[in-house]
């Protein structure tokens, strides 16, 4: 049932709330995307809500510590 709460809070126009939700995802993205419903929410938030810098943080988390250590920035950003 929490999926609907998260979707409702990020669908709003309040940027502060959206940034708080995205901040809560960070650090747990790997665990969340392996869950059926949470993976869909992370996908929606990444695709529709995240700023380019937040997208980079999510990608760094997925690619692992080496990616973060060497500060590799994809050419699309």
N, CA, C and O atoms as a Tinker XYZ file with bonds, in Angstrom:
   308  protein
     1  N      0.814000   -1.197000    0.000000    73     2
     2  CA     0.000000    0.000000    0.000000    64     1     3
     3  C      0.857000    1.261000    0.000000    63     2     4     5
     4  O      0.384000    2.322000   -0.405000    81     3
     5  N      2.084000    1.167000    0.437000    73     3     6
     6  CA     2.966000    2.322000    0.461000    64     5     7
     7  C      3.299000    2.839000   -0.923000    63     6     8     9
     8  O      3.660000    4.004000   -1.086000    81     7
     9  N      3.178000    1.973000   -1.926000    73     7    10
    10  CA     3.476000    2.376000   -3.299000    64     9    11
    11  C      2.594000    3.546000   -3.731000    63    10    12    13
    12  O      3.059000    4.450000   -4.424000    81    11
    13  N      1.330000    3.532000   -3.328000    73    11    14
    14  CA     0.414000    4.599000   -3.710000    64    13    15
    15  C      0.751000    5.907000   -2.995000    63    14    16    17
    16  O      0.608000    6.988000   -3.566000    81    15
    17  N      1.193000    5.804000   -1.764000    73    15    18
    18  CA     1.599000    6.992000   -1.012000    64    17    19
    19  C      2.806000    7.650000   -1.651000    63    18    20    21
    20  O      2.849000    8.870000   -1.810000    81    19
    21  N      3.789000    6.833000   -2.019000    73    19    22
    22  CA     4.998000    7.372000   -2.646000    64    21    23
    23  C      4.663000    7.990000   -3.996000    63    22    24    25
    24  O      5.118000    9.090000   -4.310000    81    23
    25  N      3.877000    7.290000   -4.784000    73    23    26
    26  CA     3.502000    7.835000   -6.101000    64    25    27
    27  C      2.727000    9.137000   -5.967000    63    26    28    29
    28  O      2.945000   10.065000   -6.745000    81    27
    29  N      1.831000    9.220000   -4.999000    73    27    30
    30  CA     1.050000   10.443000   -4.807000    64    29    31
    31  C      1.946000   11.587000   -4.357000    63    30    32    33
    32  O      1.742000   12.729000   -4.769000    81    31
    33  N      2.937000   11.298000   -3.516000    73    31    34
    34  CA     3.797000   12.376000   -3.020000    64    33    35
    35  C      4.752000   12.886000   -4.097000    63    34    36    37
    36  O      5.100000   14.067000   -4.091000    81    35
    37  N      5.178000   12.036000   -5.010000    73    35    38
    38  CA     6.081000   12.511000   -6.058000    64    37    39
    39  C      5.339000   13.055000   -7.262000    63    38    40    41
    40  O      5.929000   13.772000   -8.070000    81    39
    41  N      4.065000   12.738000   -7.406000    73    39    42
    42  CA     3.290000   13.279000   -8.519000    64    41    43
    43  C      2.908000   14.736000   -8.303000    63    42    44    45
    44  O      2.546000   15.434000   -9.250000    81    43
    45  N      2.987000   15.191000   -7.072000    73    43    46
    46  CA     2.665000   16.583000   -6.780000    64    45    47
    47  C      3.694000   17.531000   -7.358000    63    46    48    49
    48  O      4.741000   17.103000   -7.844000    81    47
    49  N      3.406000   18.781000   -7.307000    73    47    50
    50  CA     4.302000   19.792000   -7.880000    64    49    51
    51  C      5.304000   20.349000   -6.879000    63    50    52    53
    52  O      6.094000   21.227000   -7.227000    81    51
    53  N      5.289000   19.863000   -5.653000    73    51    54
    54  CA     6.182000   20.376000   -4.620000    64    53    55
    55  C      7.577000   19.766000   -4.793000    63    54    56    57
    56  O      7.774000   18.579000   -4.533000    81    55
    57  N      8.532000   20.574000   -5.229000    73    55    58
    58  CA     9.883000   20.094000   -5.501000    64    57    59
    59  C     10.589000   19.627000   -4.231000    63    58    60    61
    60  O     11.399000   18.702000   -4.279000    81    59
    61  N     10.291000   20.254000   -3.105000    73    59    62
    62  CA    10.938000   19.867000   -1.844000    64    61    63
    63  C     10.568000   18.438000   -1.458000    63    62    64    65
    64  O     11.430000   17.668000   -1.035000    81    63
    65  N      9.308000   18.085000   -1.600000    73    63    66
    66  CA     8.851000   16.733000   -1.269000    64    65    67
    67  C      9.465000   15.721000   -2.231000    63    66    68    69
    68  O      9.908000   14.651000   -1.814000    81    67
    69  N      9.489000   16.061000   -3.518000    73    67    70
    70  CA    10.101000   15.154000   -4.502000    64    69    71
    71  C     11.562000   14.914000   -4.189000    63    70    72    73
    72  O     12.033000   13.780000   -4.282000    81    71
    73  N     12.297000   15.966000   -3.816000    73    71    74
    74  CA    13.711000   15.805000   -3.481000    64    73    75
    75  C     13.899000   14.957000   -2.237000    63    74    76    77
    76  O     14.859000   14.192000   -2.148000    81    75
    77  N     12.999000   15.082000   -1.278000    73    75    78
    78  CA    13.072000   14.248000   -0.077000    64    77    79
    79  C     12.856000   12.775000   -0.420000    63    78    80    81
    80  O     13.556000   11.904000    0.095000    81    79
    81  N     11.891000   12.504000   -1.284000    73    79    82
    82  CA    11.612000   11.116000   -1.669000    64    81    83
    83  C     12.796000   10.529000   -2.425000    63    82    84    85
    84  O     13.209000    9.402000   -2.152000    81    83
    85  N     13.335000   11.273000   -3.361000    73    83    86
    86  CA    14.493000   10.791000   -4.120000    64    85    87
    87  C     15.668000   10.570000   -3.174000    63    86    88    89
    88  O     16.398000    9.589000   -3.320000    81    87
    89  N     15.858000   11.451000   -2.223000    73    87    90
    90  CA    16.932000   11.294000   -1.237000    64    89    91
    91  C     16.787000   10.030000   -0.415000    63    90    92    93
    92  O     17.782000    9.412000   -0.036000    81    91
    93  N     15.544000    9.640000   -0.137000    73    91    94
    94  CA    15.306000    8.405000    0.619000    64    93    95
    95  C     15.633000    7.169000   -0.217000    63    94    96    97
    96  O     16.043000    6.145000    0.329000    81    95
    97  N     15.457000    7.253000   -1.520000    73    95    98
    98  CA    15.788000    6.130000   -2.396000    64    97    99
    99  C     17.283000    5.880000   -2.443000    63    98   100   101
   100  O     17.733000    4.735000   -2.472000    81    99
   101  N     18.052000    6.966000   -2.451000    73    99   102
   102  CA    19.499000    6.843000   -2.579000    64   101   103
   103  C     20.066000    6.056000   -1.409000    63   102   104   105
   104  O     19.693000    6.282000   -0.258000    81   103
   105  N     20.957000    5.147000   -1.704000    73   103   106
   106  CA    21.509000    4.265000   -0.699000    64   105   107
   107  C     20.804000    2.925000   -0.655000    63   106   108   109
   108  O     21.307000    1.968000   -0.065000    81   107
   109  N     19.631000    2.856000   -1.283000    73   107   110
   110  CA    18.841000    1.624000   -1.282000    64   109   111
   111  C     18.385000    1.220000   -2.680000    63   110   112   113
   112  O     17.553000    0.323000   -2.816000    81   111
   113  N     18.898000    1.846000   -3.693000    73   111   114
   114  CA    18.398000    1.620000   -5.050000    64   113   115
   115  C     18.568000    0.164000   -5.469000    63   114   116   117
   116  O     17.651000   -0.423000   -6.044000    81   115
   117  N     19.721000   -0.423000   -5.191000    73   115   118
   118  CA    19.955000   -1.811000   -5.580000    64   117   119
   119  C     18.952000   -2.762000   -4.971000    63   118   120   121
   120  O     18.475000   -3.682000   -5.635000    81   119
   121  N     18.630000   -2.543000   -3.705000    73   119   122
   122  CA    17.661000   -3.387000   -3.011000    64   121   123
   123  C     16.245000   -3.137000   -3.534000    63   122   124   125
   124  O     15.454000   -4.067000   -3.687000    81   123
   125  N     15.940000   -1.870000   -3.803000    73   123   126
   126  CA    14.588000   -1.515000   -4.227000    64   125   127
   127  C     14.256000   -2.030000   -5.626000    63   126   128   129
   128  O     13.133000   -2.475000   -5.868000    81   127
   129  N     15.212000   -1.977000   -6.544000    73   127   130
   130  CA    14.886000   -2.384000   -7.914000    64   129   131
   131  C     14.695000   -3.884000   -8.046000    63   130   132   133
   132  O     14.143000   -4.350000   -9.042000    81   131
   133  N     15.143000   -4.647000   -7.056000    73   131   134
   134  CA    14.922000   -6.089000   -7.120000    64   133   135
   135  C     13.538000   -6.485000   -6.606000    63   134   136   137
   136  O     13.142000   -7.646000   -6.713000    81   135
   137  N     12.808000   -5.525000   -6.051000    73   135   138
   138  CA    11.449000   -5.772000   -5.562000    64   137   139
   139  C     10.462000   -5.404000   -6.665000    63   138   140   141
   140  O     10.644000   -4.403000   -7.359000    81   139
   141  N      9.422000   -6.212000   -6.826000    73   139   142
   142  CA     8.486000   -6.031000   -7.940000    64   141   143
   143  C      7.854000   -4.645000   -7.975000    63   142   144   145
   144  O      7.983000   -3.937000   -8.974000    81   143
   145  N      7.177000   -4.248000   -6.911000    73   143   146
   146  CA     6.481000   -2.961000   -6.911000    64   145   147
   147  C      7.440000   -1.796000   -6.713000    63   146   148   149
   148  O      7.300000   -0.759000   -7.361000    81   147
   149  N      8.398000   -1.957000   -5.836000    73   147   150
   150  CA     9.346000   -0.867000   -5.579000    64   149   151
   151  C     10.177000   -0.567000   -6.811000    63   150   152   153
   152  O     10.521000    0.588000   -7.061000    81   151
   153  N     10.501000   -1.589000   -7.579000    73   151   154
   154  CA    11.254000   -1.381000   -8.813000    64   153   155
   155  C     10.515000   -0.499000   -9.802000    63   154   156   157
   156  O     11.114000    0.332000  -10.485000    81   155
   157  N      9.198000   -0.694000   -9.870000    73   155   158
   158  CA     8.400000    0.141000  -10.769000    64   157   159
   159  C      8.384000    1.593000  -10.294000    63   158   160   161
   160  O      8.431000    2.517000  -11.106000    81   159
   161  N      8.318000    1.791000   -8.980000    73   159   162
   162  CA     8.316000    3.155000   -8.439000    64   161   163
   163  C      9.659000    3.818000   -8.684000    63   162   164   165
   164  O      9.712000    4.979000   -9.089000    81   163
   165  N     10.749000    3.092000   -8.441000    73   163   166
   166  CA    12.087000    3.655000   -8.677000    64   165   167
   167  C     12.240000    4.015000  -10.149000    63   166   168   169
   168  O     12.791000    5.066000  -10.476000    81   167
   169  N     11.763000    3.163000  -11.031000    73   167   170
   170  CA    11.818000    3.444000  -12.462000    64   169   171
   171  C     11.048000    4.715000  -12.808000    63   170   172   173
   172  O     11.555000    5.571000  -13.532000    81   171
   173  N      9.837000    4.838000  -12.297000    73   171   174
   174  CA     9.019000    6.027000  -12.571000    64   173   175
   175  C      9.674000    7.286000  -12.018000    63   174   176   177
   176  O      9.713000    8.318000  -12.689000    81   175
   177  N     10.181000    7.200000  -10.809000    73   175   178
   178  CA    10.820000    8.361000  -10.192000    64   177   179
   179  C     12.071000    8.737000  -10.973000    63   178   180   181
   180  O     12.298000    9.917000  -11.241000    81   179
   181  N     12.883000    7.758000  -11.340000    73   179   182
   182  CA    14.106000    8.035000  -12.103000    64   181   183
   183  C     13.774000    8.678000  -13.446000    63   182   184   185
   184  O     14.386000    9.671000  -13.839000    81   183
   185  N     12.821000    8.113000  -14.126000    73   183   186
   186  CA    12.478000    8.579000  -15.470000    64   185   187
   187  C     11.801000    9.951000  -15.473000    63   186   188   189
   188  O     12.105000   10.789000  -16.322000    81   187
   189  N     10.886000   10.182000  -14.528000    73   187   190
   190  CA    10.039000   11.369000  -14.589000    64   189   191
   191  C     10.389000   12.474000  -13.600000    63   190   192   193
   192  O     10.081000   13.639000  -13.855000    81   191
   193  N     11.020000   12.142000  -12.483000    73   191   194
   194  CA    11.171000   13.094000  -11.395000    64   193   195
   195  C     12.608000   13.568000  -11.201000    63   194   196   197
   196  O     12.852000   14.753000  -10.975000    81   195
   197  N     13.550000   12.642000  -11.290000    73   195   198
   198  CA    14.947000   12.954000  -10.938000    64   197   199
   199  C     15.534000   14.043000  -11.829000    63   198   200   201
   200  O     15.272000   14.111000  -13.030000    81   199
   201  N     16.333000   14.883000  -11.197000    73   199   202
   202  CA    17.118000   15.862000  -11.932000    64   201   203
   203  C     18.333000   15.137000  -12.520000    63   202   204   205
   204  O     18.623000   14.014000  -12.109000    81   203
   205  N     19.043000   15.738000  -13.458000    73   203   206
   206  CA    20.229000   15.075000  -14.008000    64   205   207
   207  C     21.268000   14.697000  -12.943000    63   206   208   209
   208  O     21.895000   13.642000  -13.048000    81   207
   209  N     21.456000   15.524000  -11.941000    73   207   210
   210  CA    22.427000   15.179000  -10.901000    64   209   211
   211  C     21.927000   14.008000  -10.050000    63   210   212   213
   212  O     22.726000   13.179000   -9.615000    81   211
   213  N     20.620000   13.933000   -9.810000    73   211   214
   214  CA    20.062000   12.809000   -9.058000    64   213   215
   215  C     20.143000   11.525000   -9.883000    63   214   216   217
   216  O     20.391000   10.450000   -9.336000    81   215
   217  N     19.938000   11.633000  -11.180000    73   215   218
   218  CA    20.072000   10.468000  -12.052000    64   217   219
   219  C     21.495000    9.931000  -12.001000    63   218   220   221
   220  O     21.708000    8.719000  -11.983000    81   219
   221  N     22.458000   10.829000  -11.977000    73   219   222
   222  CA    23.858000   10.414000  -11.899000    64   221   223
   223  C     24.135000    9.689000  -10.592000    63   222   224   225
   224  O     24.868000    8.700000  -10.578000    81   223
   225  N     23.556000   10.168000   -9.488000    73   223   226
   226  CA    23.734000    9.502000   -8.203000    64   225   227
   227  C     23.149000    8.091000   -8.222000    63   226   228   229
   228  O     23.750000    7.159000   -7.688000    81   227
   229  N     21.978000    7.937000   -8.837000    73   227   230
   230  CA    21.356000    6.620000   -8.929000    64   229   231
   231  C     22.231000    5.692000   -9.768000    63   230   232   233
   232  O     22.451000    4.541000   -9.393000    81   231
   233  N     22.730000    6.186000  -10.900000    73   231   234
   234  CA    23.596000    5.367000  -11.743000    64   233   235
   235  C     24.873000    4.982000  -11.016000    63   234   236   237
   236  O     25.328000    3.844000  -11.128000    81   235
   237  N     25.458000    5.914000  -10.272000    73   235   238
   238  CA    26.666000    5.610000   -9.516000    64   237   239
   239  C     26.401000    4.504000   -8.507000    63   238   240   241
   240  O     27.252000    3.644000   -8.283000    81   239
   241  N     25.251000    4.526000   -7.914000    73   239   242
   242  CA    24.896000    3.499000   -6.937000    64   241   243
   243  C     24.736000    2.139000   -7.610000    63   242   244   245
   244  O     25.118000    1.116000   -7.041000    81   243
   245  N     24.184000    2.121000   -8.801000    73   243   246
   246  CA    23.981000    0.860000   -9.503000    64   245   247
   247  C     25.283000    0.287000  -10.048000    63   246   248   249
   248  O     25.480000   -0.928000  -10.042000    81   247
   249  N     26.170000    1.155000  -10.518000    73   247   250
   250  CA    27.422000    0.682000  -11.108000    64   249   251
   251  C     28.457000    0.267000  -10.076000    63   250   252   253
   252  O     29.388000   -0.471000  -10.400000    81   251
   253  N     28.314000    0.722000   -8.854000    73   251   254
   254  CA    29.213000    0.268000   -7.812000    64   253   255
   255  C     30.230000    1.303000   -7.371000    63   254   256   257
   256  O     30.276000    2.411000   -7.904000    81   255
   257  N     31.053000    0.929000   -6.383000    73   255   258
   258  CA    31.980000    1.877000   -5.770000    64   257   259
   259  C     33.078000    2.366000   -6.712000    63   258   260   261
   260  O     33.559000    3.489000   -6.563000    81   259
   261  N     33.482000    1.536000   -7.681000    73   259   262
   262  CA    34.532000    1.980000   -8.603000    64   261   263
   263  C     34.066000    3.172000   -9.429000    63   262   264   265
   264  O     34.825000    4.111000   -9.670000    81   263
   265  N     32.830000    3.125000   -9.851000    73   263   266
   266  CA    32.252000    4.206000  -10.639000    64   265   267
   267  C     32.281000    5.502000   -9.843000    63   266   268   269
   268  O     32.633000    6.555000  -10.374000    81   267
   269  N     31.910000    5.423000   -8.561000    73   267   270
   270  CA    31.906000    6.592000   -7.689000    64   269   271
   271  C     33.316000    7.068000   -7.403000    63   270   272   273
   272  O     33.582000    8.270000   -7.388000    81   271
   273  N     34.220000    6.127000   -7.177000    73   271   274
   274  CA    35.593000    6.456000   -6.821000    64   273   275
   275  C     36.294000    7.252000   -7.912000    63   274   276   277
   276  O     36.983000    8.230000   -7.626000    81   275
   277  N     36.122000    6.840000   -9.143000    73   275   278
   278  CA    36.803000    7.492000  -10.254000    64   277   279
   279  C     36.007000    8.631000  -10.870000    63   278   280   281
   280  O     36.454000    9.247000  -11.838000    81   279
   281  N     34.816000    8.921000  -10.313000    73   279   282
   282  CA    33.981000   10.047000  -10.761000    64   281   283
   283  C     33.748000   10.032000  -12.259000    63   282   284   285
   284  O     33.884000   11.055000  -12.931000    81   283
   285  N     33.401000    8.882000  -12.770000    73   283   286
   286  CA    33.109000    8.762000  -14.194000    64   285   287
   287  C     31.780000    9.418000  -14.475000    63   286   288   289
   288  O     30.782000    9.109000  -13.824000    81   287
   289  N     31.752000   10.321000  -15.439000    73   287   290
   290  CA    30.527000   11.003000  -15.796000    64   289   291
   291  C     30.143000   10.578000  -17.202000    63   290   292   293
   292  O     30.900000   10.815000  -18.143000    81   291
   293  N     28.981000    9.956000  -17.366000    73   291   294
   294  CA    28.542000    9.563000  -18.706000    64   293   295
   295  C     28.438000   10.781000  -19.615000    63   294   296   297
   296  O     28.144000   11.886000  -19.159000    81   295
   297  N     28.679000   10.569000  -20.884000    73   295   298
   298  CA    28.711000   11.679000  -21.845000    64   297   299
   299  C     27.342000   12.315000  -22.048000    63   298   300   301
   300  O     27.262000   13.438000  -22.544000    81   299
   301  N     26.259000   11.628000  -21.678000    73   299   302
   302  CA    24.924000   12.182000  -21.896000    64   301   303
   303  C     24.557000   13.245000  -20.877000    63   302   304   305
   304  O     23.518000   13.890000  -21.020000    81   303
   305  N     25.379000   13.450000  -19.848000    73   303   306
   306  CA    25.074000   14.467000  -18.835000    64   305   307
   307  C     25.895000   15.666000  -19.084000    63   306   308
   308  O     25.796000   16.646000  -18.346000    81   307
